[in-house]
């Protein structure tokens, strides 16, 4: 099959435009360092701060060990609070500090599936567990178990998607949600045995499904969302939307429930005022008849009765911020969206900071932060972060004056730290230079900012800098002595243009010993998500617990071994604006993002330093979907592939006219000839393992060379370091064998611990 797309465009900083003759016999060299060396550094995540103390806490994943660390003023010297030295696959996080910084709470164990089963990657005969644990930040006692979480996995655990635990301001009590009920446990249970703690009844029993509990600043009241249904079965177990919801306040000492201006509408996202006298929340219209009664398909929209399909408030708007008095429950509307306008419909959470309500929204092409004055609200909220850039991670100072945020303003592949007054004004850029910054956390006194920082030759670590800006000091676990910092190659940003004119930017790594006239093998990595972005530095993605961090290290390894390497960004990815992320005909509506993959592959194919007969492609999850597209549609271009937990069939129909089926790799299985290695855990809660099972049956039927590594009881991203130690060399050897030596695939393998 001939490739229908022309040669891609390239930024000026990319390679030459003149085709040079290949160097006879040019192959990859021996790597300058080992895979083990590149995997050794710790990966920090879940950085947080105490509200009234200059103390930070975080988790580090290091060679399978997951441990909690803390650091406090004045020297911010890191101290490990837990002593896990086992590669047990048990996740740690999220975590939270008490206001005074004396206690840190953290969750051990993975979220459950819809049947309440917690994953157990190490195949523990007793099964997986998910529990709240605590540690003293003084380090004067061993960490202790607080309570078992009671999440069902059907949506009744975290309710609105918040933290599975909420610590009281004094650090004495923790709230958690299970099956639509709120539970309370003492952080230090004393002599109470675990069975007694775990058998405690809900804190209160009231009609509805309860979620999103929030302590008042004085710790005497709890606000939460109560979702209501016609049938008295919890919505998460029922699969139906709530007709309406209330913001409810529970007075713990007086055991009194007060509803905040109860109505027929859906109230969500409660936040307390700093003085604890008021609560702000979001209000949207309740469900219309059309939520459960469908009009005939041939009925013109103008003939559907008004209010039956689209619910609106009188005045024509669909979202408002309300403020309620917690004593009386009386409330007033503070602000609402413009009539008939959907620009702020995506607002999900609000924060009360000083005398302003702050929220994130994407009314135009970029995700920004906005604020509304509580005392003097204006029709148009204040854009705190203007510019053609995205705001990614935010933190508010404890005094409510400042919003700190990371943004790619000025360079879409970078992240810098900024701050701006919550009332508006000119934003201050606090960091500049080669490092990338993520996830800021502000100390209780407001004097320091901690953040996660990385670079093109420096793995992610924790760093601290003055709140007003200045040089950052690294406080995370030091790099191993044999980490190959000096062997890293600085990546370049290159641009390609797809056949339909869409431009995409990618990260290119060239072998350090590449000589003029040589042609090297090439590898192209495709990220998952698809809401993700590859960067010219070690990656911060914490949901994967370091997978993309490892990918960046492996890109450096492959480049040092002699491959020309590229990490691809494509439409549907993040941080390039809404128009790019929500491109037309994407996903199973035509898979337009594959045009970007093909343009990137053609770009590598046409480079004078790439051997076009030795071009490989690999990807994870949605990137596995696109890798499958590459191999099934264009095996003449992509000579070998590797798929991590990839989607291959997104349609319930095999009708050739079905667009979703046409958009699936399985649709072109008869054209797939290139060998492929597949790695997948069979307890994957993101991509069904049946995707791999079905793909293998099709590959067998068409005699496509393939190998499979199955990780029993493992998840989307392997939770055991031992499996990465086995998987990465297997992938390395696979591409050596299929791209360099041409030996093809071997038998199916089941990788076990």
C-alpha positions as CSV (number, residue, x, y, z in Angstrom):
1,X,0.0,0.0,0.0
2,X,1.4,3.4,-0.9
3,X,1.4,6.1,1.8
4,X,-1.2,8.8,0.9
5,X,0.5,11.5,2.9
6,X,3.4,13.7,1.8
7,X,6.5,14.5,3.6
8,X,6.0,16.4,6.9
9,X,7.2,19.8,7.7
10,X,10.0,20.4,10.2
11,X,11.1,23.2,12.5
12,X,14.3,24.9,11.8
13,X,16.0,23.2,14.7
14,X,15.4,19.8,13.2
15,X,17.8,17.8,10.9
16,X,19.0,18.6,7.5
17,X,16.9,18.6,4.4
18,X,19.4,17.0,2.0
19,X,19.2,13.2,1.6
20,X,22.6,11.6,2.3
21,X,23.6,8.1,1.2
22,X,23.4,5.4,3.8
23,X,26.5,4.2,5.6
24,X,27.1,0.6,4.7
25,X,26.5,-1.8,7.6
26,X,25.5,1.0,10.1
27,X,23.9,-0.6,13.1
28,X,23.0,0.3,16.7
29,X,25.9,0.5,19.1
30,X,26.2,-1.0,22.5
31,X,24.2,1.1,25.1
32,X,26.3,3.6,27.1
33,X,24.4,2.5,30.3
34,X,22.0,-0.2,31.4
35,X,18.2,-0.3,31.6
36,X,18.6,-0.9,35.4
37,X,20.6,2.3,35.8
38,X,17.9,4.3,34.0
39,X,15.1,2.8,36.2
40,X,16.8,3.3,39.6
41,X,15.8,7.0,40.4
42,X,12.8,7.5,42.8
43,X,9.6,8.9,41.3
44,X,7.9,11.4,43.7
45,X,4.1,12.1,43.6
46,X,1.2,13.3,45.7
47,X,3.1,16.4,47.0
48,X,1.0,18.2,49.7
49,X,1.4,20.8,52.4
50,X,0.2,21.6,55.9
51,X,-2.3,24.5,56.2
52,X,-0.8,26.1,59.3
53,X,2.8,24.8,59.3
54,X,5.8,25.0,57.0
55,X,5.8,21.3,56.3
56,X,5.4,19.2,53.1
57,X,4.8,15.5,52.5
58,X,4.9,13.3,49.5
59,X,5.3,9.7,48.3
60,X,8.3,8.2,46.5
61,X,8.2,5.1,44.3
62,X,11.7,3.6,44.2
63,X,12.4,0.2,42.7
64,X,9.0,-1.0,43.8
65,X,9.1,0.5,47.2
66,X,6.5,3.1,48.0
67,X,7.3,5.3,51.0
68,X,6.0,8.5,52.6
69,X,8.4,11.4,53.1
70,X,8.2,14.8,54.9
71,X,10.3,17.9,55.1
72,X,9.8,21.0,57.3
73,X,11.3,24.5,57.8
74,X,13.8,25.8,58.2
75,X,16.1,23.4,56.4
76,X,13.5,21.2,54.6
77,X,15.6,18.1,55.0
78,X,13.6,15.1,53.8
79,X,12.8,12.4,56.3
80,X,11.3,9.0,55.4
81,X,8.3,8.1,57.6
82,X,7.6,4.6,56.4
83,X,10.0,1.7,55.8
84,X,8.6,-0.4,53.0
85,X,11.4,-2.4,51.3
86,X,9.2,-4.9,49.5
87,X,8.2,-4.8,45.8
88,X,4.6,-5.8,46.8
89,X,2.6,-3.9,44.2
90,X,0.5,-2.2,46.9
91,X,-0.2,1.4,45.9
92,X,0.3,4.3,48.4
93,X,-1.6,7.5,48.1
94,X,-3.3,9.9,48.1
95,X,-2.0,11.5,51.3
96,X,-2.9,14.5,53.4
97,X,-1.3,16.5,56.3
98,X,-3.1,17.7,59.4
99,X,-3.3,21.5,59.6
100,X,-0.5,21.7,62.2
101,X,1.6,19.2,60.2
102,X,2.0,16.7,63.0
103,X,0.2,13.8,61.3
104,X,0.1,12.5,57.7
105,X,-2.6,10.2,56.5
106,X,-2.2,8.0,53.5
107,X,-4.1,5.3,51.7
108,X,-2.5,1.8,51.1
109,X,-4.0,-0.3,48.3
110,X,-5.7,0.2,44.9
111,X,-9.2,1.4,44.3
112,X,-11.7,-1.4,44.0
113,X,-13.5,-2.6,40.9
114,X,-17.3,-2.5,40.5
115,X,-17.6,-5.6,42.7
116,X,-15.5,-4.1,45.5
117,X,-12.4,-6.3,44.7
118,X,-9.0,-4.6,45.3
119,X,-6.3,-5.5,42.8
120,X,-3.5,-7.8,44.1
121,X,-0.6,-7.7,41.6
122,X,1.6,-9.9,43.8
123,X,-1.2,-12.5,44.0
124,X,-1.7,-12.4,47.7
125,X,-3.9,-15.4,48.6
126,X,-5.8,-13.2,51.0
127,X,-6.6,-10.7,48.3
128,X,-5.9,-7.0,48.1
129,X,-6.9,-4.5,50.8
130,X,-7.4,-0.7,50.8
131,X,-6.8,1.0,54.1
132,X,-6.1,4.4,55.7
133,X,-2.8,4.6,57.5
134,X,-1.2,7.4,59.6
135,X,2.3,8.4,60.5
136,X,3.7,11.0,63.0
137,X,5.8,13.5,61.1
138,X,8.2,13.6,64.1
139,X,9.2,10.0,63.2
140,X,8.9,9.0,66.9
141,X,6.6,6.1,66.3
142,X,5.8,3.4,63.7
143,X,3.0,4.1,61.2
144,X,-0.3,2.7,62.2
145,X,-3.5,1.5,60.6
146,X,-6.5,3.8,61.0
147,X,-9.4,2.1,59.2
148,X,-10.4,0.0,56.1
149,X,-12.0,1.9,53.3
150,X,-15.5,0.7,52.3
151,X,-15.6,1.8,48.7
152,X,-17.7,-0.4,46.4
153,X,-16.0,0.8,43.2
154,X,-19.5,1.5,41.6
155,X,-19.2,5.3,42.3
156,X,-20.5,5.3,45.8
157,X,-17.1,5.7,47.4
158,X,-15.7,9.1,46.5
159,X,-19.1,10.3,45.2
160,X,-18.0,13.4,43.3
161,X,-14.6,12.1,42.6
162,X,-12.7,13.7,45.5
163,X,-10.2,12.3,48.0
164,X,-11.2,9.0,49.6
165,X,-10.5,10.5,53.0
166,X,-10.9,14.0,54.6
167,X,-8.9,14.8,57.7
168,X,-10.4,17.1,60.4
169,X,-8.5,20.4,61.0
170,X,-7.2,19.2,64.4
171,X,-6.0,15.9,62.9
172,X,-8.2,13.9,65.3
173,X,-10.8,12.5,62.9
174,X,-10.9,11.3,59.4
175,X,-14.0,11.0,57.2
176,X,-14.4,8.5,54.4
177,X,-17.3,7.5,52.1
178,X,-18.5,4.0,51.4
179,X,-21.5,2.9,49.4
180,X,-23.1,6.3,49.6
181,X,-22.6,6.8,53.4
182,X,-20.1,8.9,55.4
183,X,-18.0,7.2,58.0
184,X,-15.8,8.7,60.7
185,X,-12.8,7.2,62.4
186,X,-10.4,8.3,65.0
187,X,-6.9,8.9,63.5
188,X,-5.4,7.4,66.6
189,X,-7.7,4.5,67.6
190,X,-5.7,3.6,70.7
191,X,-6.4,0.1,71.9
192,X,-9.4,-0.4,69.7
193,X,-9.0,-3.5,67.5
194,X,-9.3,-3.2,63.7
195,X,-12.5,-5.3,63.5
196,X,-14.3,-2.8,65.9
197,X,-13.1,0.2,64.0
198,X,-14.1,-1.3,60.6
199,X,-17.6,-2.3,61.9
200,X,-18.5,1.2,63.0
201,X,-21.9,2.5,61.7
202,X,-22.1,5.5,59.4
203,X,-21.8,8.9,61.0
204,X,-25.4,9.7,60.0
205,X,-28.2,8.0,58.3
206,X,-30.3,10.2,55.9
207,X,-32.1,9.6,52.6
208,X,-29.9,10.0,49.6
209,X,-26.4,9.1,48.5
210,X,-23.8,11.1,50.4
211,X,-20.5,12.2,49.0
212,X,-17.8,15.0,49.0
213,X,-17.7,15.6,52.8
214,X,-15.8,18.8,53.8
215,X,-14.9,19.9,57.4
216,X,-15.7,23.4,58.5
217,X,-12.6,25.4,59.5
218,X,-13.3,24.9,63.2
219,X,-14.0,21.1,62.7
220,X,-17.5,21.3,64.3
221,X,-19.5,20.9,61.1
222,X,-19.4,18.8,58.0
223,X,-20.8,19.8,54.6
224,X,-21.6,17.2,52.0
225,X,-23.6,16.5,48.9
226,X,-26.7,14.4,49.1
227,X,-27.9,13.0,45.8
228,X,-31.6,12.1,45.6
229,X,-33.5,9.5,43.6
230,X,-37.1,8.4,43.1
231,X,-36.1,4.9,44.1
232,X,-34.4,4.3,47.4
233,X,-31.5,2.4,45.9
234,X,-28.1,4.2,45.7
235,X,-27.6,5.7,42.3
236,X,-24.1,4.2,41.9
237,X,-25.6,0.7,42.2
238,X,-28.5,1.7,39.9
239,X,-26.7,3.4,37.1
240,X,-29.2,6.4,36.9
241,X,-28.6,10.1,37.3
242,X,-29.9,11.8,40.5
243,X,-33.0,13.9,39.9
244,X,-31.8,16.5,42.3
245,X,-29.2,17.0,45.0
246,X,-28.8,19.0,48.2
247,X,-25.9,20.6,50.0
248,X,-26.3,19.4,53.6
249,X,-24.5,20.5,56.8
250,X,-24.2,18.2,59.7
251,X,-23.5,19.7,63.1
252,X,-21.4,17.0,64.8
253,X,-21.9,18.0,68.4
254,X,-25.6,18.9,68.2
255,X,-26.3,16.1,65.8
256,X,-28.4,18.4,63.6
257,X,-28.9,18.3,59.8
258,X,-29.5,21.6,57.9
259,X,-30.2,21.7,54.1
260,X,-28.9,24.7,52.2
261,X,-31.8,26.2,50.3
262,X,-33.2,22.8,49.2
263,X,-34.7,22.9,45.7
264,X,-35.5,20.7,42.7
265,X,-32.1,21.4,41.2
266,X,-28.7,19.7,41.5
267,X,-26.3,21.3,44.0
268,X,-22.7,20.2,44.1
269,X,-19.1,21.1,45.2
270,X,-19.6,22.6,48.6
271,X,-16.7,24.8,50.0
272,X,-16.5,26.7,53.3
273,X,-15.8,30.4,53.7
274,X,-12.6,31.1,55.7
275,X,-14.7,32.1,58.8
276,X,-16.9,29.0,58.6
277,X,-20.2,30.9,58.5
278,X,-21.0,30.4,54.9
279,X,-20.9,27.7,52.2
280,X,-20.6,28.3,48.4
281,X,-21.7,25.7,45.9
282,X,-22.6,25.1,42.3
283,X,-26.2,24.8,41.2
284,X,-27.5,23.3,37.9
285,X,-31.1,22.6,36.9
286,X,-32.6,19.3,37.9
287,X,-33.4,16.5,35.5
288,X,-36.1,17.1,32.8
289,X,-38.5,14.5,31.6
290,X,-36.2,13.8,28.7
291,X,-33.7,12.2,31.1
292,X,-36.0,9.1,31.3
293,X,-38.5,9.6,28.4
294,X,-37.2,9.7,24.9
295,X,-39.1,11.5,22.2
296,X,-39.6,9.8,18.8
297,X,-36.5,9.9,16.6
298,X,-38.4,11.5,13.7
299,X,-39.9,14.3,15.9
300,X,-38.4,17.7,14.9
301,X,-36.5,19.4,17.7
302,X,-38.8,22.4,17.5
303,X,-41.8,20.2,18.3
304,X,-40.4,18.8,21.5
305,X,-42.0,20.7,24.5
306,X,-39.7,23.3,26.0
307,X,-38.0,22.1,29.1
308,X,-38.5,18.4,28.3
309,X,-35.0,17.9,26.9
310,X,-32.8,20.8,27.9
311,X,-33.3,22.2,31.4
312,X,-32.6,25.8,32.1
313,X,-33.2,28.3,34.9
314,X,-35.7,31.1,34.3
315,X,-33.6,33.6,32.5
316,X,-32.0,31.0,30.2
317,X,-28.8,30.2,32.1
318,X,-27.7,26.7,33.2
319,X,-25.0,27.2,35.9
320,X,-24.9,29.4,39.1
321,X,-22.8,29.8,42.2
322,X,-24.8,30.1,45.4
323,X,-23.8,31.1,48.9
324,X,-25.6,29.9,52.0
325,X,-25.7,30.8,55.6
326,X,-24.9,27.6,57.5
327,X,-27.0,28.4,60.6
328,X,-30.2,29.2,58.8
329,X,-29.8,27.4,55.5
330,X,-30.9,30.4,53.6
331,X,-29.0,31.1,50.4
332,X,-28.5,33.7,47.6
333,X,-27.3,33.4,44.1
334,X,-23.9,35.0,43.8
335,X,-23.2,34.6,40.1
336,X,-24.5,32.8,37.0
337,X,-23.5,32.2,33.5
338,X,-24.8,34.4,30.7
339,X,-28.2,33.3,29.3
340,X,-27.9,30.8,26.4
341,X,-24.2,30.6,26.9
342,X,-22.3,27.3,27.5
343,X,-18.8,28.8,27.8
344,X,-18.5,28.0,31.6
345,X,-20.6,24.8,31.6
346,X,-17.4,22.7,32.3
347,X,-16.9,24.2,35.8
348,X,-16.8,21.2,38.2
349,X,-15.1,22.5,41.4
350,X,-14.8,25.8,43.2
351,X,-12.6,27.1,45.9
352,X,-13.2,29.9,48.4
353,X,-10.0,31.9,48.7
354,X,-10.0,35.1,50.8
355,X,-13.0,37.1,49.5
356,X,-13.2,35.4,46.1
357,X,-14.5,32.2,44.6
358,X,-11.9,30.7,42.3
359,X,-12.5,28.0,39.6
360,X,-11.1,26.5,36.5
361,X,-12.8,26.7,33.2
362,X,-12.3,26.5,29.4
363,X,-14.7,29.1,28.0
364,X,-12.6,29.6,24.9
365,X,-9.6,27.5,23.6
366,X,-7.5,27.3,26.7
367,X,-8.0,26.1,30.3
368,X,-7.6,29.1,32.6
369,X,-8.4,30.0,36.2
370,X,-11.2,32.5,37.0
371,X,-12.5,34.3,40.1
372,X,-15.7,36.0,41.3
373,X,-15.8,38.5,44.1
374,X,-18.1,37.5,47.0
375,X,-18.7,41.1,48.0
376,X,-19.0,42.6,44.5
377,X,-19.7,39.9,41.8
378,X,-19.6,41.0,38.2
379,X,-21.3,39.3,35.2
380,X,-18.0,38.3,33.7
381,X,-15.6,36.4,36.0
382,X,-12.0,37.7,36.1
383,X,-9.6,35.7,34.0
384,X,-6.6,35.3,36.3
385,X,-4.4,33.5,33.8
386,X,-4.9,35.1,30.3
387,X,-2.9,34.1,27.2
388,X,-2.7,31.3,24.7
389,X,-1.7,28.7,27.2
390,X,-3.0,26.1,29.6
391,X,-3.1,26.2,33.4
392,X,-2.3,22.7,34.7
393,X,-1.7,22.5,38.4
394,X,-2.8,25.1,41.0
395,X,-2.4,25.8,44.7
396,X,-3.8,28.6,46.9
397,X,-1.9,30.3,49.7
398,X,-3.3,29.7,53.2
399,X,-4.1,33.4,53.6
400,X,-6.3,33.3,50.5
401,X,-4.3,36.1,48.7
402,X,-2.4,34.2,46.0
403,X,-3.1,31.6,43.3
404,X,0.0,29.7,42.3
405,X,-0.1,27.8,39.0
406,X,2.0,26.0,36.5
407,X,1.5,26.9,32.8
408,X,3.0,26.4,29.4
409,X,2.7,30.1,28.5
410,X,5.4,31.0,26.0
411,X,6.5,27.5,25.4
412,X,3.8,24.8,24.9
413,X,6.1,21.9,25.8
414,X,7.4,23.4,29.0
415,X,5.9,24.2,32.5
416,X,6.9,27.2,34.6
417,X,5.6,28.4,38.0
418,X,3.5,31.6,38.2
419,X,1.5,33.4,40.8
420,X,-1.3,36.0,40.6
421,X,-3.6,37.7,43.2
422,X,-6.9,36.0,43.5
423,X,-8.7,39.3,42.7
424,X,-6.8,39.6,39.4
425,X,-3.8,41.6,38.1
426,X,-0.6,40.9,36.4
427,X,0.8,37.3,36.9
428,X,4.3,36.9,38.1
429,X,6.6,34.3,36.6
430,X,8.5,32.7,39.5
431,X,10.7,30.2,37.6
432,X,12.7,30.4,34.4
433,X,15.2,28.1,32.8
434,X,15.7,24.6,31.6
435,X,13.8,22.8,34.4
436,X,10.1,21.8,34.2
437,X,7.9,22.5,37.2
438,X,4.7,20.7,38.3
439,X,2.3,20.3,41.3
440,X,3.0,23.3,43.5
441,X,2.2,23.2,47.2
442,X,2.3,26.3,49.5
443,X,3.7,26.2,53.0
444,X,1.3,27.2,55.9
445,X,3.0,30.6,56.5
446,X,3.1,31.3,52.8
447,X,6.9,31.7,52.8
448,X,7.8,28.7,50.6
449,X,6.6,26.7,47.6
450,X,7.4,23.1,47.1
451,X,7.0,21.5,43.7
452,X,8.0,18.6,41.5
453,X,10.8,19.5,39.1
454,X,12.6,17.7,36.3
455,X,14.8,18.3,33.3
456,X,16.0,16.7,30.1
457,X,18.8,15.0,31.9
458,X,17.4,15.1,35.5
459,X,14.6,12.8,36.8
460,X,11.7,14.2,38.7
461,X,12.4,15.3,42.3
462,X,11.0,17.5,45.0
463,X,12.3,21.1,45.2
464,X,11.6,24.1,47.4
465,X,11.9,27.8,46.6
466,X,10.8,31.1,48.2
467,X,7.2,31.9,47.6
468,X,8.1,35.2,45.8
469,X,10.5,33.4,43.5
470,X,14.2,32.5,43.5
471,X,16.4,29.5,43.1
472,X,14.9,26.1,43.8
473,X,16.7,23.7,46.1
474,X,16.2,19.9,45.6
475,X,15.2,18.0,48.7
476,X,14.0,14.7,47.2
477,X,16.0,11.4,47.3
478,X,19.4,12.0,45.6
479,X,20.2,10.3,42.3
480,X,22.1,7.0,42.5
481,X,25.8,7.4,42.0
482,X,25.7,5.4,38.7
483,X,22.8,7.4,37.1
484,X,24.0,8.3,33.6
485,X,23.2,12.1,33.7
486,X,26.1,13.0,31.4
487,X,25.0,10.3,28.9
488,X,21.7,11.9,28.2
489,X,21.0,13.6,24.9
490,X,19.1,16.9,24.8
491,X,15.9,16.3,22.8
492,X,14.7,18.6,20.0
493,X,11.1,19.7,19.2
494,X,10.1,18.9,15.7
495,X,6.8,19.7,13.9
496,X,4.9,17.6,11.4
497,X,1.9,18.5,9.2
498,X,-0.8,15.9,8.6
499,X,-2.6,15.5,5.2
500,X,-5.5,17.7,6.4
501,X,-3.1,20.5,7.5
502,X,-3.1,19.8,11.3
503,X,0.2,20.6,12.9
504,X,1.7,18.5,15.7
505,X,4.9,18.8,17.8
506,X,7.0,16.0,18.9
507,X,10.2,15.3,20.9
508,X,13.1,13.9,18.9
509,X,16.2,12.2,20.4
510,X,19.3,11.6,18.2
511,X,22.0,9.1,19.0
512,X,25.0,10.9,20.5
513,X,27.5,9.2,18.1
514,X,25.5,9.7,14.9
515,X,27.8,10.6,12.0
516,X,26.9,12.2,8.7
517,X,25.8,9.8,6.1
518,X,24.7,7.1,8.6
519,X,21.2,5.6,8.6
520,X,20.0,4.4,11.9
521,X,17.0,2.4,13.0
522,X,14.2,4.5,14.4
523,X,11.6,4.0,17.2
524,X,8.4,6.0,17.6
525,X,6.5,6.1,20.9
526,X,2.7,7.0,21.0
527,X,1.3,8.1,24.4
528,X,-2.0,6.9,25.8
529,X,-4.9,8.9,27.2
530,X,-5.4,10.3,24.7
531,X,-5.5,13.4,27.0
532,X,-1.7,13.5,27.5
533,X,1.4,15.3,26.3
534,X,4.9,14.2,25.8
535,X,7.6,16.6,27.0
536,X,11.3,17.3,26.4
537,X,12.1,16.1,30.0
538,X,11.3,13.5,32.6
539,X,7.5,13.1,32.9
540,X,5.3,14.0,35.9
541,X,2.3,11.8,35.2
542,X,1.4,10.4,38.6
543,X,-1.7,8.4,37.8
544,X,0.6,5.8,36.1
545,X,3.0,5.9,39.1
546,X,6.0,6.6,36.9
547,X,5.3,4.8,33.6
548,X,5.9,7.9,31.5
549,X,8.8,8.8,33.6
550,X,10.3,5.4,32.7
551,X,9.4,5.9,29.0
552,X,11.4,9.1,28.9
553,X,14.4,7.2,30.4
554,X,13.9,4.4,27.9
555,X,13.9,6.9,25.1
556,X,17.3,8.1,26.3
557,X,18.4,4.4,26.5
558,X,17.3,3.7,22.9
559,X,19.0,6.9,21.6
560,X,22.3,6.0,23.4
561,X,22.0,2.5,21.8
562,X,21.9,4.1,18.4
563,X,18.2,4.5,17.5
564,X,16.7,7.7,16.2
565,X,13.8,8.1,18.7
566,X,10.7,10.2,18.7
567,X,7.8,10.7,21.2
568,X,4.7,11.7,19.3
569,X,2.0,14.2,20.2
570,X,-1.3,14.0,18.3
571,X,-4.7,15.7,18.1
572,X,-6.8,14.7,21.1
573,X,-3.8,15.3,23.3
574,X,-3.7,18.0,26.0
575,X,-2.0,21.4,26.5
576,X,-2.4,22.6,22.8
577,X,-5.8,24.0,23.2
578,X,-9.4,22.8,23.0
579,X,-9.6,22.9,19.2
580,X,-6.6,20.5,19.0
581,X,-7.9,18.2,21.9
582,X,-11.4,18.0,20.5
583,X,-10.5,17.7,16.8
584,X,-13.3,16.6,14.4
585,X,-13.7,13.0,13.3
586,X,-11.6,11.8,16.3
587,X,-11.5,8.5,18.1
588,X,-14.2,6.1,17.0
589,X,-15.8,8.8,14.8
590,X,-13.1,8.5,12.1
591,X,-9.8,8.3,14.1
592,X,-8.5,11.5,12.5
593,X,-5.6,11.5,15.0
594,X,-4.1,8.6,13.1
595,X,-3.3,11.2,10.4
596,X,-0.8,12.7,12.8
597,X,0.7,9.3,13.6
598,X,1.1,8.7,9.9
599,X,2.7,12.1,9.3
600,X,5.1,11.5,12.1
601,X,6.0,8.1,10.7
602,X,6.5,9.5,7.3
603,X,8.7,12.2,8.8
604,X,11.0,9.6,10.3
605,X,10.9,7.5,7.2
606,X,12.2,10.5,5.1
607,X,14.9,11.6,7.5
608,X,18.4,11.2,5.9
609,X,19.7,9.6,9.1
610,X,16.9,6.9,9.4
611,X,16.9,3.5,7.7
612,X,13.4,3.4,6.3
613,X,13.4,-0.4,6.5
614,X,14.0,-0.4,10.2
615,X,11.2,1.8,11.6
616,X,9.4,0.6,14.7
617,X,6.4,1.9,16.7
618,X,5.1,1.3,20.2
619,X,2.5,2.7,22.5
620,X,0.4,2.3,25.6
621,X,-3.4,2.1,26.0
622,X,-4.8,4.6,23.5
623,X,-1.3,4.7,22.1
624,X,-1.7,1.0,21.7
625,X,-4.8,1.6,19.7
626,X,-2.9,3.9,17.4
627,X,0.0,1.5,17.3
628,X,-2.5,-1.1,16.1
629,X,-3.7,1.3,13.5
630,X,-0.1,1.8,12.3
631,X,0.6,-1.9,12.0
632,X,-2.8,-2.8,10.4
633,X,-3.0,0.1,8.0
634,X,0.7,0.7,7.2
635,X,2.9,-2.3,7.8
636,X,4.9,-1.2,4.8
637,X,6.0,1.8,6.8
638,X,6.1,0.4,10.3
639,X,8.2,-2.7,10.3
640,X,7.7,-3.9,13.9
641,X,5.6,-2.9,16.8
642,X,5.0,-3.2,20.6
643,X,1.7,-2.7,22.3
644,X,1.1,-2.0,26.1
645,X,-2.5,-2.7,27.1
646,X,-3.9,-1.4,23.9
647,X,-7.5,-1.0,22.7
648,X,-8.1,-2.8,19.3
649,X,-11.8,-3.0,18.9
650,X,-14.1,0.0,19.9
651,X,-17.2,-1.2,18.2
652,X,-20.0,-3.6,19.3
653,X,-20.7,-4.2,15.6
654,X,-18.6,-5.8,12.8
655,X,-20.7,-4.2,10.1
656,X,-18.2,-2.9,7.6
657,X,-20.3,0.3,7.2
658,X,-20.0,1.0,11.0
659,X,-17.8,4.0,11.5
660,X,-16.5,2.8,14.9
661,X,-15.6,-0.5,13.4
662,X,-13.8,1.2,10.5
663,X,-11.9,3.3,13.1
664,X,-10.6,0.2,14.9
665,X,-7.3,-1.6,14.2
666,X,-9.2,-4.9,13.9
667,X,-10.9,-3.6,10.8
668,X,-7.7,-3.8,8.8
669,X,-6.3,-7.0,10.4
670,X,-6.0,-8.6,7.0
671,X,-3.4,-6.0,6.0
672,X,-1.3,-6.5,9.2
673,X,2.0,-8.1,8.4
674,X,4.6,-6.6,10.8
675,X,5.5,-8.5,13.9
676,X,4.2,-7.2,17.2
677,X,4.9,-7.8,20.9
678,X,2.0,-7.4,23.3
679,X,2.2,-6.8,27.1
680,X,-0.9,-6.7,29.2
681,X,-2.0,-7.3,32.8
682,X,-5.2,-9.3,33.0
683,X,-6.7,-7.3,35.9
684,X,-6.6,-4.1,33.9
685,X,-9.4,-1.7,35.0
686,X,-8.7,0.8,32.1
687,X,-8.6,-1.5,29.0
688,X,-10.3,-4.8,29.1
689,X,-8.0,-7.7,28.8
690,X,-10.4,-9.2,26.2
691,X,-8.9,-6.6,23.8
692,X,-5.7,-8.5,23.9
693,X,-7.3,-11.9,23.9
694,X,-9.4,-11.0,20.8
695,X,-6.4,-9.4,19.0
696,X,-4.3,-12.5,19.5
697,X,-7.0,-14.7,17.9
698,X,-7.0,-12.5,14.9
699,X,-3.2,-12.4,14.6
700,X,-3.1,-16.2,14.7
701,X,-5.8,-16.4,12.0
702,X,-3.7,-14.2,9.7
703,X,-0.4,-15.7,10.6
704,X,1.0,-12.4,11.9
705,X,4.2,-12.9,13.9
706,X,3.6,-12.0,17.5
707,X,4.6,-12.6,21.1
708,X,2.5,-12.0,24.2
709,X,3.7,-11.2,27.8
710,X,0.8,-11.7,30.2
711,X,1.0,-10.3,33.7
712,X,-1.5,-12.2,35.9
713,X,-3.4,-10.0,38.4
714,X,-1.7,-6.9,37.2
715,X,-3.2,-3.6,36.1
716,X,-3.0,-1.1,33.2
717,X,0.4,0.0,34.4
718,X,2.3,-2.9,36.0
719,X,2.5,-2.4,39.8
720,X,5.5,-4.6,40.3
721,X,9.0,-3.2,39.7
722,X,10.2,-6.8,39.1
723,X,7.9,-6.9,36.0
724,X,9.4,-3.7,34.6
725,X,12.8,-5.1,35.2
726,X,11.8,-8.0,33.0
727,X,9.5,-6.2,30.5
728,X,11.9,-3.4,29.4
729,X,14.8,-5.7,28.5
730,X,12.2,-7.9,26.7
731,X,11.1,-4.9,24.6
732,X,14.7,-3.9,24.0
733,X,15.5,-7.5,22.8
734,X,12.2,-7.6,20.7
735,X,13.2,-4.5,18.7
736,X,16.8,-5.8,18.3
737,X,15.4,-9.0,17.0
738,X,12.7,-7.6,14.6
739,X,14.4,-4.4,13.4
740,X,18.1,-5.3,13.5
741,X,18.4,-9.0,13.1
742,X,15.2,-10.0,11.4
743,X,14.6,-13.2,13.4
744,X,10.9,-12.6,13.8
745,X,8.7,-13.6,16.7
746,X,8.7,-16.5,19.1
747,X,6.1,-18.3,21.0
748,X,3.5,-16.7,23.3
749,X,4.9,-16.1,26.8
750,X,3.2,-15.6,30.1
751,X,5.4,-13.4,32.3
752,X,5.0,-14.2,36.0
753,X,6.6,-13.0,39.1
